[in-house]
Amino acid sequence: MTKTYRNLMAILVVLLVPSALLATPMMVEDIKTDWFFLGDFHTYDYASSIDFFNDTPDGIFGGVKIGTADRYLNELSWDHSLPTGFTVPPYEVTRAKLWIDAWRVDENDNLVSVEGLYDLGTLNSHWFDNTTFDLLDAGIAWDVWNDGALGFTITAGERMLRIDKAILMMDYDEPVIPEPATLALFGLGLLGTGIVRRLRK
């Protein structure tokens, strides 16, 4: 009976572990304003921070493993929300960066792209395996910013790495909407200019 029980448990582990590894990753987004980024000592107007999890966001078993090995997904895709009502123009993006916190990166062509259209480059292998991409240097067309979110994908080039967090940080100028009093004064100025010209004739 004990041997049969052990055999059944072994079969269950073999069947369930691969499906757990290939499970759809969980992503939890946190929106921040006036957010200070230690990487460049700059305070950004807006930041969208996404934590990746395989099961639950408990802070213990965080991160999503991807890789070229059969038991892992080959890529990870996610979206960062943009500010409500944000469109370019009239808004203007003045600074934008994507920071990715990964683990066990070996710089083996782990490619990062935006909206499947623009390649940002590969993840870097530093002591903390953190990589920052400058989105304005990537030549992203402005209309890509107008869908309410920016989509990113990491395609794995090594057997296994873990993605823990991604943060989209941006500064932007909002459109200036003239106040009614300013518009009225401008209109009176134009009217006065027209009257003066007519009187001179």
Secondary structure by P-SEA (a helix, b strand, c coil): caaaaaaaaaaaaaacaaaaaacbbbbbbbbbcccccccccccccbbbbbbbbcccccccccccccccccccccccccccccccccccccccccccbbbbbbccccccccccccccccccbbbbbcccbbbbbcccccccccccccccbbbbbbbbcccbbbbcbbbbbbccccbbbbcaaaaaaaaaaaaaaaaaaaaac
